[in-house]
Amino acid sequence: MEVIKEKKKMREWSRAQRKAGESVALVPTMGFLHAGHLSLITEAKQRSTKVVVSIYVNPTQFAPGEDLSTYPRDLEGDLHKLKSLDVDVVFNPYDLYAHNGPEETPDVAKEAGSKKRNLPERWSTAAEQEEKKSQVADLQDSLEENLKPNGGMAVANMHDENKGRHETWIRVERLEKPLCGQNRPIFFRGVVTVVAKLFNIVEPDVAVFGKKDYQQWRVLCRMAQDLDFAVEIIGCPLLREEDGLAMSSRNVRLSDTERQQALSISRSLKEIEALVKMGEVDANLLVKCIIEKITAAGGKVDYAKIVEQDTLREVDKIKVPVVAAVAAHFGSVRLIDNVELQPPS
């Protein structure tokens, strides 16, 4: 298994594979891998002859005050897991927003981070973990300073005074607005832009995503379609822990009490799934059930919606395939979950 950190080298590797008649699948991740991520890799291996897994904590999808600084990282553990699955390449770039030097050389990237510039996301030792805390705080400060209104929506710009501002962003205008987009206005702009960058660097034939992030999957499908990326987007079902909690890298940040409380999310979704199978089609009643169950358990509901699977438009009655999507906070941890529902026959 090869670990590649430079964009140019990654692109050259992919082109060499394709020239040799191989096909390439990409599994984008932010690391701290769990069984859900590993299932995506298994799917990728079924759909291509070579598999690239990217590990990059993308700073531009985090708004100031969100959990960039506390997002869990374990590069050493991730590499061990990926090697056991015979992944061909791990793409672990220093900084996807640097135009030249910093993405090639760790020392330059480190210097850029200390000056509140774009930061390298590569932390594999205890010393690097400590360094990360300081550098991420710098990045949060930089984002705070550069938040500007744009049509009523906050927009953060990545600055580097030597090379100019990173100012090219991709929006999926309608699909990004509901659900997570309501309270995280820059989230999908950051996600879509970084995935487009990965597509341009890795040049995969296939990209595999988990449907736990259901809206993200739909947004990325639309981006690939609208921008004519020659990439097949695959969505894989979410996986759950034995107790029913949707697998997430953020689960590790839950206390024992919060974890027990968070089970109310999956339990509420399971409950409404059973109700729909028995003939219930009133979406408002079902949403009320979800909110009541999570609130009673001590959670703070960000949203609970039942929307069409393709358009993400909210429905009053379940007459077409829908997804019940939930985001809720337990302590400082924000969790998302969903269940796909078919109209009763």
N, C-alpha and C positions, 0 to 999 in steps of 0.2 A: 504494500500500500504506500502510495506516494503522497506527501503533504506538500501542496503548492501554495505559495503566498503572493506571488506576483501575477497581476492580470495578464501580462504579455505571455508569460510561461504557460498559464492556464489555457489561454486561447490556442497557443501553438500545440499543446498536448491534444486538445479536442480535435483540431484540424488534422493532426497526424493520425488519430484513431479513425476518423472518417475516411481519410485517404486510403487507409488499410482495409476498408470495408466494414468497420465496426459501427455500431450505433451507440449513442450516448444518452443516458438518462441522468437528470439532475434532481437531487432532493435538497431543496433549500432549508436550512435550519438556523436557529440561533444558539444551538448547542444545548448542553445539560440534557443529553439525550435520554429518553425513556422508551419503554416498549412500544409506544405509539409511533415514535420516530422510526424505530427499527422495523416496524411493519411496513412503513413506506419504502424502506430500502429493499425489503423482500419483494414488494410489488415492482419496484424499479428493475430489479434483476430479472423479473419475468418478462419485461418489456424491452430490454436492450441488452447488448453484450458487454457494455462498460457502464459503470455507475460512478458518478461524482456526487459527493455530499459536501455542501458548503456549510461552514460554521462561521457566522458573522452576526454579532449583536448590532443591529442596525440603529444607530442613534437617531436618525431622522424620523422614525415612527413613534418616538417618545416625546411627549410635550414636557415642558418644565413642570416638576412636581410629580411626574410619573416615576415608575420604578426602574429606570435605566441603571441607577447606581446600585440597586439591590438585585438586579436580575441575576439568577444563579449561573455560575460558570464552572466548568470542570473539563478543560480541554484534554488533560491527560486521561481522564476516565473515558471521555468521548472517543478518543483515538483508540483506546483498548477495545471498546465495544465495536467500533467500525472495522478494525482489523480482523476481529473474529467473524465478521460477516463477509469478508473478502471484498470489501469496497476497493475500487481501483484507485480513486484519488479523493483526498480531502482538500477542498479549497478553503483555506483559512486566511483570507487577505488581511493585511495590516489596516488598510483604510480604503474603502471603495470610493471615497469622495475626494481623494487626493489626485491631482492631475499628473504629477510626475514623481519627484523624489521620494516623498514619505511612504508611498506604497511599496517602494523597492527596498528601503533600508530601515530596519527597526530603530536605529539610533536617531535618524532624522525624524521618524514618526513620533518617537518619544519626545523629542524636542518640540515638535509641533504641538503635542498634547499639553506640554507645560505652559504653552503660550495661548491656551484657550483656542486651539485650532481643532481640526478634525482628528479624532483619536484612533489609534490602532486598537482593534478589538482582539487581543490575543493574550490570554492570561493562563499560564499553565503551572506556575510555581507559587509558593506562598509569598515570595517577595513581589512577584508580579501582581498578586491579588491586592497587596497593600498599596502598590503603586497605582493600581486601577482605581481604588477608592478616591484618591486625590485627583486623578485625571478626569474621571467621570464627573466629579464635582465641578471641575473647570468647564467641561462641556455643557453641563446644565446652566452654569452662569452665562456661557456664550449664547445658548439658545434663548435665555431670558432676555439678554440684551438685544437680540435681533428679532424678537417677535414683533410683527407689524400687521396691521389690519389689511385685509385684501377682500373687499366685498363682504365685510362682516365676519370673515373667517381668519383665524390666526394662522400666520405663515412664518415658519422659522427658516432662516437662511444659514448655510454653512459657510463660514468665512475663512479665508486664508489671504492675508494681505500681500503675500508674495505672488500668488497666482490668481487672485480674484475670487469672487464669490461663486460657489456652486449654485447656479440659478435655474437649472433646467429640471422641471418636475412634471410628472405625469399624473393626471386626474382621470378617474372614471366617474363622470359628473353625477349621474343619477344613482347608480348602485352603491356609491360610497356614502350617501347621505343618511339612510335609515340606520337603525340598530346601533352598532358601535360608532358609526360616524356622527351620531347626534351629540355625544359628549366627548369624542376624540377627533376633533376637526382636522388635525394634520396626520392622523394615523395612516389612513389609506394612501395619502399622497406619498408618505415615506415608504410604505410597503410596496406599492406599485412601481415606484421609481427604482428601488433597490432590486426588485425582481427583474425589471427590464434590463438593468445593468448586468445582472447575473446571466440573463439570456444572451446578451451581447458578448459577454466574456467567455462563457462556457460553450455557447452555441449548441445546446442540447437538442436531441430529437424529441425527447419526452421529458416532462417535468411532473413530479409527483407531490401532491399536497394532501394534508389531512382535512377532513370535513368537520372536525371539531371547530375550526375557524371557518364556519360555513360561509359567512359573508365574504371573507377574504378569498376563498376559493372561487366564488361567483365573480367577484371583482377581477381577479386575475384571469379567469376564462375570458371575460369580456375584453380586457386589455389585450390579450394575445390575439383575439379575433379582430378587434378594431385596428390594431397596428400591424396585422399580417405577419406576426411571428410564426415561423414554420416549426412550431413546438406543439406537440400534443399534450394537453393539460389533463392529468388524471387526478380525480378526487377519491380518496380512500375513507371508509367509515372510521369514525372515532373509536378508540378503545377505552375501556373503563378498568379501573382498579377492581379488585375482588369485592370491595364494599360498594361499588357502583359509581364512585367519583370519576369523572372524566379525567383521563391522564393529561397532565400538564406539568411543564417544568416549574411552574409557580406553586404547585402543591407542597413542595418542600418547605415553603415559607409559612404554611399554616401551623398553628399550635395544635395540640391534640384536641382541645375543645373546639377550635375553629373547624378542624377537619370533620368532626362529628356533626357540627352545625351545617357544614357545606354539603353534607349528604342530602340535605333537603332539596337541593337543585335537581339531582338525578331522580330522587323519589317523586318529586312533583311532576317531572316530565313523564315518568313511568305511569303515574296515576292518570294523567290526561290522555296518554296513549291508550290506556285501557278504556277510558270513557269514550274515545272516538271509535274504537272497535265495537263498542256497544251501541253506537249510533248517534252520539252527541256531535253536533256540528256547530254549536254556538261558540265562536272563537272568543268572544268577550268573557263568557262564563269560564272557559278553560284558562284564559289568562288570569282571571281573578283567582282561580284555584292555585295557580303557580305562585302568584305574589303572596297570597295569604300563607302558604306553607313555608316559603322562604323567610318571610318577615317573622312568623311565629318562632322560627328556629334561631332568630337573632341576626339574620342577614339583612343587608341593605340592597334593595333591588335597583340596579341601574336601568334595566329595561327587561320586559317580558313581552314578546310579540309573537303573533302567528302570522306568517307571511307566505306568499306564493314562492315556491322553490326557485323558479327561474327569474322572476322580476323583483323579488323581495318586497312586493307591495303588500301592505297589511290587508287582511280580510276580516269580514264580519261572520261569514259562514264558510265552513270547509266544504267546498264544492270541487276543488282541484287539489293536486298534490301540494302540500304546504310543509313548512318547517316551523316548529315552535322553538324560538331562540331566546336564550336568557343570558344576562350578565348580572352578577351580584357580587357585592363586597362582603368578605368576612374578615374582620380586623382590617389590615392594610392591604389584603390580597384581593385582587379582582379576578373572578373566575367566569368563564363562559361555558355554555353547554347548549346542546340542541337535540331535537329528535325529529326525524322526517315522518310525516303523517300522510296517509292516503285517505281520501273521502270514504265514508262507510259505503259498502256495497248494498 
